[in-house]
Amino acid sequence: NCQRCHGAEPSNGAPFSLVTYDDMQASNKKGKARFETIAQVVESELMPPTYLELEPPVAALQSEDRELLLAWCEQGAPGDASDDCATAD
């Protein structure tokens, strides 16, 4: 769901990629890990941005996907640099 905008080359106004594990671990200027911010925006339903007028429309996360992502973030986003989310597209 995220890579529609947060792909290897971000689009539709996305400020960064979410393709590799390192992308999820990057810190902002205040030292906050990106996965922590992702958890906040997913929990508050700001992401995915269903308000964007795109074709096809941006779909909300399925509840199972949402809960899995939030649980992973809550656990500190475990994994390593060999993990990635690259799609085969």
ABEGO torsion letter per residue (X at the ends): XAAAAABABBBGGBABBBABAAAAABBBAAGBBAAAAAAAAAAAGAOBBAABBBOBBBBBBBAAAAAAAAAAAAAGGBEBAABBABBAX
